[in-house]
Amino acid sequence: METRIDVAGAPRAKMNKKLSEGNLLLLLAVPSVLFVFVFSYVPLAGWIYAFLDYTPGIPLSKDSFVGTKYFTMMFDSDWSQVSLVLRNTLVLSFMGLLITPLPVAFAILLNEVAHPFFRKFVQTVTTLPNFISWIIVYGLFFSLFSMEGMLNSLFVKLGIFDEAQNILGNESIAWFLQTGLGVWKTVGWGAIIYLAAIASIDQELYDAAKVDGAGRWNCIRHITVPSILTTYFVMLLLSISGILSNGFEQFYVFNNSLVAGKLEVLDLYVYNMGIVYGQYSYSIAIGIWKTFISILLLMTANQISKKSGESIFSRQRQYIPHAGGLNYVQ
């Protein structure tokens, strides 16, 4: 009895299997797409209120349309307050950009730890703060650094402070304190991306460098850093595009009357105008203006990344061992 093998059917069955797997992945992505659509795109319909004189409880009429009144208000009567908010937002964002190399350095140092248990322990401990709510962080720091906090009382008893210091209400250190809190909360989480980039580096490069006599420092300088530079610039450009969105929760919980002049950022200002003072149309107008500026920054960052593609993103370095030491060719 002759047995026939369907040679053409094998590729077809393989293709059908890939299509079914792809459809399954699409179904898994549906909840995320719906979430983004409901919470990010549906609210855009409320932008119409930025062009209306809207007051809660009062029905809209033909005379409610005010055009760009609330957009011009930002740069006219309220410019003194808006400029102060923009100053706080930009200063805190630029301070955040200055510390972007810290997760890179931390990832490199963590990768050099030889003991796997200690490396995993440090990574877990430093990543954990990212999942702690800012309310809990504020409660912790309030119990430590308030006028009657544990550390304040301890420093006074030890004679380090003559009297208790109001650290959370000190306007002169407010920017530095919030930046330090941001480092503590995000450096471990941010290092995960760079650890993944380091793990993707070809280990033969390190082996060739060690055979050529390179130590740890030379391996880091000539192999690790150039290999993860692309990832760093991508994350840096994304941070630049979101320079006007430096968070709400952190500054909301740490804000008080003593440091309000330094911690009222744009997101917090929009919240205060809309929710606290009930100026919904004005707050929506500020939000629209912020959105378009962020889109402009994102497009600018994208153009910068394209123009620098040949010099940064598309250039690859190859290690060539030779008697004299490390050498790279383009």
Buried (B, 14 or more C-beta within 10 A) or exposed (E): EEEEEEEEEEEEEEEEEEEEEEEEEEEEEEEEEEEEEEEEEEEEEEEEBBBBBBEEEEEEEEEBEBEEBBBEBBEEEBEEEBEBBBBBBBBBBEBBEEBBEBBBEBBBEBBBBEEEEEBEEBBEEBBEBBEEEBEEBBEEBBEBBBEEBEBBBEBBEEEEBEEBBBBBBBEEBBBEBBBEBBBEBBBBBBBBBBBEBBEEBEEEBBEBBBEBEBEEEBBBEBBBBBBBBBBBBBBBBEBBBBBBBBBBBBBBBBBEEBBBEBBBBBBBBBBBBBEEEEBBBBBBBBBBBBBEEBEEBBEEBEEBBEEBEEEBBEEEBEBEBEEEEBEEEE
